C-alpha cells in the first residue's frame, strides 16, 4: 500500500497556572535548598510530565546544576497540596542562583518554559 502523507500535530506545552509561585528555601545542611512549585497544567489526553529544575549561578552563568525529575518523584508526598518538590544539593554557600523549573512530556522531545 502507498505511504500515508505526514500528519502535523500540535500539542500545547505544559503550562503554569497564572497564580503559580516558585518557592525556594535554604535547608539546614550547607549548600542544600528545597524548591516548591505548583504542578503544571497538562494538555487533555496526556497524563505525565517531567520537570527540569535548574540552578544557575548569577556570578558565573555557565555554572549550572540541573535535576531531571519525573512527575512521580516531584509530586511524591504532595498529592493533597498539588505542589511539586525538588531538593538541590551542592549549591555554593553565600552565592546567588536563578532557579527555574521547566516541564516536558516524557513521550515528546524538548522542554518548554
N, C-alpha and C positions, 0 to 999 in steps of 0.2 A: 504494500500500500504506500501511497506517496506520503512524504513527511509533512507533518502539520506545520502551519505557519507559527512564528513566535507569538507569544501572548504577553503583552505588557501588563504587569500587576503592580499596583501601588499600595503599600501598607503604611499607614500612619505610624510614625515613631512613637515609642513610649513617651508619655507627657507627664510633667509635674502638675499637680493641682495649682491653681492660681494663688492659693494661700500657703504654698509649700515653704517651709523654713528648714534650713540645714543648721543643725546644732553641733558644735564641736566643744568638747571639754577635756581638759587635761586630767589624766588619771594619776594616782599616787606614784606609780612607777615612773621613773625618769625616762622621758622620750616616748611616752605612750599617750595616745589620745583616743577618745571614743567619738565617733561620728554617727549622728542620728538624722534620719530624713524620712519623710512620708513615702510610702510605696508609690511608684509611678503608675499612672493610669495606662492600661494597655488596650490595644485595638480589639474589638469584638472578634471572637473566634480564636484568639491566641490566649495561651494560658500561662506562659512562663516568660520571665525577663531576667537577664543577668545584669549585675551592676559593676561598674569600674569606678573605684574610689581612688582619686589621685591627690597626693600632697605635693605641691610644687614649692620649692624654697624660693622666697621672693628675692633674696640676695644673689641667688645662683640658679636661675630658672631651669638649667639643664639637669639639676639635681632633683629627681622626682622619685617618689615612692608610689607604686601602683599596687592595688589589690583588686583582683577579679573575684567577685562573689556571685555564685548562683543565688537566685531569689530564695531558695530554701534555706541557705545559710544566713543571708542578710536579714531575713524576716524571722529567724528562729527565736522563739520566746516572746515575740512581739505581735502575735496574731490578733490579740484583743485591741491593741492600740493602732494598728495599721502602720507602725513605724518600722523602719529597717535600721540595721546597726552594723558598723564595722569598727574594728579595733586596729588602729595604725600603730605600729611599733618601729623602732629605730629612727625616730624623729630626733633631730639635734636640739637639745635644750636651749632655751632663750633665742630661738630662731623663728621668724615669721614664715608661715606657709599659707598658700592659697589652696583651699580644699575644694575639690569638685567631685560631683557624682554624675556619672553618665549611665545610661541604660541601653541595652540592646536585646533583641530577641535572639535566643541562642541558636535558633534554626536559620537565622539570616546573618549575613556578614555585616560588620561595621557597627560602630557605636554612634548613638545620637545624643545630642545635648539634652 
